[in-house]
């Protein structure tokens, strides 16, 4: 490493700052009223907690897939309602 190069401590770089593409959302959590997603990055084993508001903008299709995989629909007389979210 040359003296004029900036060294990046990879342990401090998290979330979309990694400049990696999100692969999937593994789970979600509430952090003091703020919805967070546990995101796994493509091509790595790395995971980070990322705010839902940031993920909604940067990887909306992955957020949609996360919810589609967890919502169960139930049909009652002439209407469909969300039965459960797991």
VMD Tcl script that draws the C-alpha trace (Angstrom):
set ca {
  {0.00 0.00 0.00}
  {1.32 3.39 -0.95}
  {1.20 6.31 1.44}
  {-1.19 8.28 -0.76}
  {-3.76 5.47 -1.03}
  {-6.77 5.54 1.24}
  {-7.21 2.34 3.17}
  {-10.77 1.26 3.83}
  {-11.53 -0.79 6.91}
  {-14.00 -3.30 5.44}
  {-15.46 -3.98 8.88}
  {-16.78 -0.41 8.95}
  {-18.23 -0.42 5.44}
  {-21.79 -1.69 5.68}
  {-24.98 -1.80 3.73}
  {-25.07 -0.26 0.29}
  {-21.74 1.46 1.04}
  {-20.18 -1.92 0.20}
  {-21.10 -1.17 -3.42}
  {-22.45 -4.70 -3.78}
  {-25.75 -5.80 -5.25}
  {-28.40 -7.02 -2.83}
  {-29.25 -10.70 -3.31}
  {-32.12 -11.26 -0.89}
  {-33.69 -10.14 2.36}
  {-33.29 -12.77 5.06}
  {-35.47 -11.11 7.68}
  {-36.71 -7.88 9.19}
  {-36.56 -6.17 12.56}
  {-37.77 -3.08 14.35}
  {-34.93 -0.86 15.55}
  {-36.50 1.76 17.83}
  {-39.47 2.21 15.52}
  {-37.42 2.02 12.32}
  {-38.00 -0.99 10.04}
  {-34.74 -2.70 9.09}
  {-34.00 -5.57 6.69}
  {-31.24 -8.14 7.02}
  {-29.82 -8.18 3.49}
  {-27.46 -10.74 1.99}
  {-25.21 -9.47 -0.80}
  {-24.73 -11.27 -4.13}
  {-21.61 -13.38 -4.42}
  {-20.71 -13.12 -0.72}
  {-21.70 -14.49 2.66}
  {-21.86 -10.93 3.98}
  {-25.10 -9.66 5.52}
  {-26.04 -6.24 6.89}
  {-28.99 -4.56 8.55}
  {-30.25 -1.88 6.17}
  {-33.08 0.60 6.67}
  {-36.27 -0.30 4.83}
  {-36.49 3.21 3.40}
  {-33.08 2.80 1.73}
  {-33.82 -0.74 0.50}
  {-37.19 0.37 -0.91}
  {-35.33 2.80 -3.18}
  {-32.19 0.80 -4.01}
  {-33.64 -2.70 -4.44}
  {-37.46 -2.46 -4.66}
  {-37.92 -5.80 -6.45}
  {-36.08 -7.63 -3.68}
  {-38.31 -5.95 -1.07}
  {-41.41 -6.94 -3.05}
  {-40.17 -10.55 -3.32}
  {-39.54 -10.62 0.45}
  {-43.18 -9.74 1.16}
  {-44.63 -11.93 -1.61}
  {-42.83 -14.93 -0.12}
  {-44.36 -14.28 3.32}
  {-47.94 -13.17 2.72}
  {-50.63 -15.83 2.70}
  {-53.93 -14.99 1.02}
  {-57.24 -16.42 2.23}
  {-60.43 -16.43 0.17}
  {-63.71 -15.86 1.97}
  {-67.11 -15.37 0.39}
  {-66.42 -13.20 -2.64}
  {-63.39 -11.43 -1.20}
  {-59.74 -12.08 -0.65}
  {-58.03 -10.98 2.54}
  {-54.51 -11.22 3.90}
  {-54.57 -14.16 6.26}
  {-51.15 -13.95 7.81}
  {-47.69 -12.53 7.52}
  {-44.95 -14.84 8.70}
}
mol new
graphics top color blue
foreach p $ca { graphics top sphere $p radius 0.5 }
foreach p [lrange $ca 0 end-1] q [lrange $ca 1 end] { graphics top cylinder $p $q radius 0.2 }
display resetview
